[in-house]
Amino acid sequence: MLMIVDDIKERLSNGFKPFALQLSDGRRFVIPQRDFIAFTPKKVALFDEKGTSHLINTLQIVSIDDAVEQGP
């Protein structure tokens, strides 16, 4: 649990680049900017482009990777 939060903190602090969180249910959320995510040790709050929030238990996060930007 804490390793996931540590990984997120590292991605937010070291020259931010968009990244994605892959969840155990198959959903994938792209974090395009720092202000699209907030977290505690057990929960992650994500905000999408529409302003919709998603509250996720950190146990659901199976991977964190670089977001692949799609062309226009």
N, CA, C and O atoms as a GROMACS GRO file, in nm:
protein
  288
    1MET      N    1   0.082  -0.119   0.000
    1MET     CA    2   0.000   0.000   0.000
    1MET      C    3   0.086   0.126   0.000
    1MET      O    4   0.072   0.212  -0.087
    2LEU      N    5   0.174   0.135   0.097
    2LEU     CA    6   0.258   0.254   0.106
    2LEU      C    7   0.354   0.265  -0.011
    2LEU      O    8   0.393   0.376  -0.050
    3MET      N    9   0.394   0.152  -0.068
    3MET     CA   10   0.483   0.157  -0.184
    3MET      C   11   0.415   0.227  -0.301
    3MET      O   12   0.479   0.303  -0.373
    4ILE      N   13   0.286   0.202  -0.320
    4ILE     CA   14   0.212   0.268  -0.428
    4ILE      C   15   0.211   0.419  -0.405
    4ILE      O   16   0.237   0.496  -0.497
    5VAL      N   17   0.182   0.460  -0.282
    5VAL     CA   18   0.180   0.603  -0.250
    5VAL      C   19   0.318   0.663  -0.269
    5VAL      O   20   0.331   0.774  -0.321
    6ASP      N   21   0.422   0.592  -0.228
    6ASP     CA   22   0.559   0.641  -0.248
    6ASP      C   23   0.590   0.655  -0.397
    6ASP      O   24   0.654   0.753  -0.438
    7ASP      N   25   0.546   0.559  -0.478
    7ASP     CA   26   0.568   0.567  -0.622
    7ASP      C   27   0.497   0.689  -0.682
    7ASP      O   28   0.552   0.757  -0.768
    8ILE      N   29   0.374   0.716  -0.636
    8ILE     CA   30   0.300   0.832  -0.684
    8ILE      C   31   0.371   0.960  -0.644
    8ILE      O   32   0.386   1.052  -0.725
    9LYS      N   33   0.414   0.968  -0.519
    9LYS     CA   34   0.486   1.087  -0.472
    9LYS      C   35   0.611   1.112  -0.556
    9LYS      O   36   0.640   1.226  -0.591
   10GLU      N   37   0.683   1.006  -0.587
   10GLU     CA   38   0.805   1.020  -0.668
   10GLU      C   39   0.772   1.073  -0.807
   10GLU      O   40   0.842   1.161  -0.858
   11ARG      N   41   0.666   1.022  -0.867
   11ARG     CA   42   0.628   1.068  -1.001
   11ARG      C   43   0.582   1.214  -0.999
   11ARG      O   44   0.598   1.285  -1.098
   12LEU      N   45   0.526   1.258  -0.889
   12LEU     CA   46   0.479   1.397  -0.880
   12LEU      C   47   0.592   1.495  -0.853
   12LEU      O   48   0.580   1.614  -0.884
   13SER      N   49   0.702   1.446  -0.796
   13SER     CA   50   0.807   1.539  -0.755
   13SER      C   51   0.928   1.545  -0.849
   13SER      O   52   0.997   1.647  -0.850
   14ASN      N   53   0.954   1.443  -0.924
   14ASN     CA   54   1.075   1.438  -1.006
   14ASN      C   55   1.050   1.477  -1.150
   14ASN      O   56   1.049   1.391  -1.238
   15GLY      N   57   1.030   1.605  -1.176
   15GLY     CA   58   1.008   1.651  -1.313
   15GLY      C   59   0.885   1.585  -1.372
   15GLY      O   60   0.896   1.501  -1.461
   16PHE      N   61   0.768   1.622  -1.324
   16PHE     CA   62   0.643   1.556  -1.358
   16PHE      C   63   0.627   1.528  -1.507
   16PHE      O   64   0.649   1.614  -1.592
   17LYS      N   65   0.589   1.403  -1.536
   17LYS     CA   66   0.547   1.361  -1.670
   17LYS      C   67   0.415   1.287  -1.650
   17LYS      O   68   0.399   1.218  -1.549
   18PRO      N   69   0.322   1.300  -1.743
   18PRO     CA   70   0.194   1.228  -1.729
   18PRO      C   71   0.218   1.078  -1.706
   18PRO      O   72   0.308   1.018  -1.764
   19PHE      N   73   0.135   1.021  -1.619
   19PHE     CA   74   0.146   0.877  -1.591
   19PHE      C   75   0.006   0.819  -1.579
   19PHE      O   76  -0.093   0.892  -1.575
   20ALA      N   77  -0.001   0.687  -1.574
   20ALA     CA   78  -0.130   0.617  -1.568
   20ALA      C   79  -0.130   0.517  -1.454
   20ALA      O   80  -0.028   0.457  -1.421
   21LEU      N   81  -0.248   0.501  -1.394
   21LEU     CA   82  -0.268   0.400  -1.291
   21LEU      C   83  -0.356   0.291  -1.351
   21LEU      O   84  -0.464   0.319  -1.403
   22GLN      N   85  -0.310   0.168  -1.343
   22GLN     CA   86  -0.386   0.053  -1.390
   22GLN      C   87  -0.448  -0.013  -1.269
   22GLN      O   88  -0.378  -0.043  -1.172
   23LEU      N   89  -0.580  -0.037  -1.273
   23LEU     CA   90  -0.651  -0.095  -1.160
   23LEU      C   91  -0.678  -0.244  -1.182
   23LEU      O   92  -0.676  -0.293  -1.295
   24SER      N   93  -0.704  -0.313  -1.073
   24SER     CA   94  -0.728  -0.457  -1.078
   24SER      C   95  -0.854  -0.493  -1.156
   24SER      O   96  -0.866  -0.606  -1.204
   25ASP      N   97  -0.948  -0.400  -1.171
   25ASP     CA   98  -1.071  -0.429  -1.246
   25ASP      C   99  -1.058  -0.395  -1.395
   25ASP      O  100  -1.156  -0.403  -1.469
   26GLY      N  101  -0.937  -0.358  -1.438
   26GLY     CA  102  -0.912  -0.330  -1.579
   26GLY      C  103  -0.917  -0.184  -1.617
   26GLY      O  104  -0.875  -0.147  -1.727
   27ARG      N  105  -0.970  -0.099  -1.528
   27ARG     CA  106  -0.973   0.044  -1.560
   27ARG      C  107  -0.833   0.103  -1.556
   27ARG      O  108  -0.745   0.057  -1.484
   28ARG      N  109  -0.814   0.207  -1.638
   28ARG     CA  110  -0.686   0.277  -1.644
   28ARG      C  111  -0.713   0.426  -1.641
   28ARG      O  112  -0.793   0.477  -1.720
   29PHE      N  113  -0.648   0.496  -1.551
   29PHE     CA  114  -0.666   0.640  -1.537
   29PHE      C  115  -0.536   0.711  -1.568
   29PHE      O  116  -0.432   0.679  -1.510
   30VAL      N  117  -0.541   0.806  -1.660
   30VAL     CA  118  -0.424   0.887  -1.695
   30VAL      C  119  -0.424   1.012  -1.608
   30VAL      O  120  -0.527   1.078  -1.594
   31ILE      N  121  -0.308   1.044  -1.552
   31ILE     CA  122  -0.289   1.164  -1.471
   31ILE      C  123  -0.207   1.261  -1.556
   31ILE      O  124  -0.085   1.252  -1.560
   32PRO      N  125  -0.275   1.356  -1.624
   32PRO     CA  126  -0.204   1.445  -1.716
   32PRO      C  127  -0.130   1.560  -1.649
   32PRO      O  128  -0.035   1.614  -1.705
   33GLN      N  129  -0.175   1.597  -1.527
   33GLN     CA  130  -0.112   1.707  -1.453
   33GLN      C  131  -0.119   1.676  -1.304
   33GLN      O  132  -0.200   1.595  -1.259
   34ARG      N  133  -0.033   1.742  -1.228
   34ARG     CA  134  -0.027   1.720  -1.083
   34ARG      C  135  -0.160   1.742  -1.012
   34ARG      O  136  -0.193   1.671  -0.917
   35ASP      N  137  -0.237   1.840  -1.058
   35ASP     CA  138  -0.360   1.874  -0.987
   35ASP      C  139  -0.478   1.782  -1.020
   35ASP      O  140  -0.592   1.812  -0.982
   36PHE      N  141  -0.455   1.672  -1.090
   36PHE     CA  142  -0.559   1.574  -1.119
   36PHE      C  143  -0.559   1.459  -1.019
   36PHE      O  144  -0.634   1.363  -1.036
   37ILE      N  145  -0.475   1.466  -0.914
   37ILE     CA  146  -0.464   1.356  -0.819
   37ILE      C  147  -0.439   1.410  -0.678
   37ILE      O  148  -0.369   1.510  -0.658
   38ALA      N  149  -0.496   1.342  -0.581
   38ALA     CA  150  -0.471   1.367  -0.438
   38ALA      C  151  -0.473   1.230  -0.371
   38ALA      O  152  -0.539   1.138  -0.420
   39PHE      N  153  -0.402   1.216  -0.259
   39PHE     CA  154  -0.396   1.083  -0.200
   39PHE      C  155  -0.368   1.086  -0.051
   39PHE      O  156  -0.317   1.184   0.004
   40THR      N  157  -0.405   0.975   0.013
   40THR     CA  158  -0.371   0.945   0.151
   40THR      C  159  -0.303   0.808   0.145
   40THR      O  160  -0.294   0.750   0.037
   41PRO      N  161  -0.255   0.756   0.256
   41PRO     CA  162  -0.190   0.624   0.250
   41PRO      C  163  -0.282   0.511   0.198
   41PRO      O  164  -0.232   0.411   0.146
   42LYS      N  165  -0.416   0.525   0.212
   42LYS     CA  166  -0.506   0.417   0.172
   42LYS      C  167  -0.599   0.450   0.055
   42LYS      O  168  -0.660   0.359  -0.001
   43LYS      N  169  -0.610   0.575   0.019
   43LYS     CA  170  -0.702   0.616  -0.088
   43LYS      C  171  -0.635   0.713  -0.184
   43LYS      O  172  -0.546   0.790  -0.148
   44VAL      N  173  -0.680   0.706  -0.310
   44VAL     CA  174  -0.635   0.799  -0.413
   44VAL      C  175  -0.759   0.862  -0.474
   44VAL      O  176  -0.852   0.791  -0.514
   45ALA      N  177  -0.761   0.992  -0.482
   45ALA     CA  178  -0.870   1.064  -0.549
   45ALA      C  179  -0.817   1.114  -0.683
   45ALA      O  180  -0.718   1.186  -0.689
   46LEU      N  181  -0.885   1.075  -0.789
   46LEU     CA  182  -0.847   1.114  -0.924
   46LEU      C  183  -0.956   1.202  -0.982
   46LEU      O  184  -1.074   1.185  -0.950
   47PHE      N  185  -0.918   1.295  -1.066
   47PHE     CA  186  -1.013   1.382  -1.132
   47PHE      C  187  -0.990   1.373  -1.282
   47PHE      O  188  -0.877   1.386  -1.328
   48ASP      N  189  -1.098   1.351  -1.358
   48ASP     CA  190  -1.081   1.341  -1.502
   48ASP      C  191  -1.104   1.477  -1.568
   48ASP      O  192  -1.129   1.577  -1.499
   49GLU      N  193  -1.095   1.481  -1.700
   49GLU     CA  194  -1.106   1.606  -1.775
   49GLU      C  195  -1.241   1.674  -1.755
   49GLU      O  196  -1.252   1.795  -1.771
   50LYS      N  197  -1.343   1.596  -1.722
   50LYS     CA  198  -1.478   1.650  -1.702
   50LYS      C  199  -1.499   1.700  -1.559
   50LYS      O  200  -1.604   1.757  -1.528
   51GLY      N  201  -1.400   1.680  -1.472
   51GLY     CA  202  -1.412   1.722  -1.334
   51GLY      C  203  -1.474   1.616  -1.244
   51GLY      O  204  -1.500   1.642  -1.126
   52THR      N  205  -1.498   1.498  -1.298
   52THR     CA  206  -1.554   1.388  -1.220
   52THR      C  207  -1.446   1.330  -1.132
   52THR      O  208  -1.332   1.309  -1.176
   53SER      N  209  -1.481   1.304  -1.006
   53SER     CA  210  -1.382   1.246  -0.915
   53SER      C  211  -1.403   1.095  -0.903
   53SER      O  212  -1.514   1.045  -0.916
   54HIS      N  213  -1.293   1.025  -0.878
   54HIS     CA  214  -1.294   0.880  -0.860
   54HIS      C  215  -1.211   0.851  -0.736
   54HIS      O  216  -1.092   0.884  -0.731
   55LEU      N  217  -1.272   0.789  -0.636
   55LEU     CA  218  -1.202   0.753  -0.513
   55LEU      C  219  -1.163   0.607  -0.521
   55LEU      O  220  -1.248   0.520  -0.535
   56ILE      N  221  -1.033   0.580  -0.511
   56ILE     CA  222  -0.981   0.446  -0.532
   56ILE      C  223  -0.900   0.401  -0.412
   56ILE      O  224  -0.818   0.476  -0.359
   57ASN      N  225  -0.923   0.278  -0.370
   57ASN     CA  226  -0.843   0.217  -0.265
   57ASN      C  227  -0.707   0.182  -0.326
   57ASN      O  228  -0.702   0.126  -0.436
   58THR      N  229  -0.599   0.213  -0.257
   58THR     CA  230  -0.466   0.186  -0.314
   58THR      C  231  -0.443   0.038  -0.340
   58THR      O  232  -0.357   0.003  -0.422
   59LEU      N  233  -0.516  -0.051  -0.273
   59LEU     CA  234  -0.503  -0.195  -0.298
   59LEU      C  235  -0.549  -0.233  -0.439
   59LEU      O  236  -0.511  -0.338  -0.489
   60GLN      N  237  -0.630  -0.148  -0.503
   60GLN     CA  238  -0.678  -0.174  -0.638
   60GLN      C  239  -0.576  -0.139  -0.746
   60GLN      O  240  -0.591  -0.181  -0.860
   61ILE      N  241  -0.472  -0.063  -0.712
   61ILE     CA  242  -0.374  -0.020  -0.811
   61ILE      C  243  -0.272  -0.132  -0.832
   61ILE      O  244  -0.201  -0.171  -0.740
   62VAL      N  245  -0.267  -0.183  -0.956
   62VAL     CA  246  -0.176  -0.293  -0.986
   62VAL      C  247  -0.048  -0.246  -1.054
   62VAL      O  248   0.054  -0.315  -1.049
   63SER      N  249  -0.053  -0.129  -1.119
   63SER     CA  250   0.070  -0.078  -1.181
   63SER      C  251   0.060   0.071  -1.206
   63SER      O  252  -0.049   0.128  -1.215
   64ILE      N  253   0.176   0.133  -1.217
   64ILE     CA  254   0.190   0.274  -1.251
   64ILE      C  255   0.289   0.280  -1.365
   64ILE      O  256   0.401   0.229  -1.355
   65ASP      N  257   0.248   0.343  -1.475
   65ASP     CA  258   0.341   0.351  -1.589
   65ASP      C  259   0.329   0.487  -1.658
   65ASP      O  260   0.239   0.565  -1.629
   66ASP      N  261   0.421   0.512  -1.749
   66ASP     CA  262   0.417   0.637  -1.825
   66ASP      C  263   0.293   0.638  -1.913
   66ASP      O  264   0.259   0.537  -1.975
   67ALA      N  265   0.227   0.752  -1.918
   67ALA     CA  266   0.109   0.766  -2.004
   67ALA      C  267   0.155   0.784  -2.147
   67ALA      O  268   0.244   0.865  -2.176
   68VAL      N  269   0.096   0.709  -2.235
   68VAL     CA  270   0.127   0.722  -2.376
   68VAL      C  271   0.032   0.824  -2.435
   68VAL      O  272  -0.089   0.804  -2.436
   69GLU      N  273   0.089   0.934  -2.483
   69GLU     CA  274   0.006   1.040  -2.540
   69GLU      C  275  -0.040   1.001  -2.679
   69GLU      O  276   0.038   0.952  -2.761
   70GLN      N  277  -0.171   1.023  -2.704
   70GLN     CA  278  -0.226   0.993  -2.834
   70GLN      C  279  -0.219   1.117  -2.922
   70GLN      O  280  -0.229   1.229  -2.874
   71GLY      N  281  -0.202   1.095  -3.050
   71GLY     CA  282  -0.192   1.205  -3.144
   71GLY      C  283  -0.325   1.278  -3.160
   71GLY      O  284  -0.427   1.231  -3.109
   72PRO      N  285  -0.326   1.393  -3.231
   72PRO     CA  286  -0.449   1.473  -3.248
   72PRO      C  287  -0.560   1.401  -3.322
   72PRO      O  288  -0.667   1.458  -3.341
   0.00000   0.00000   0.00000
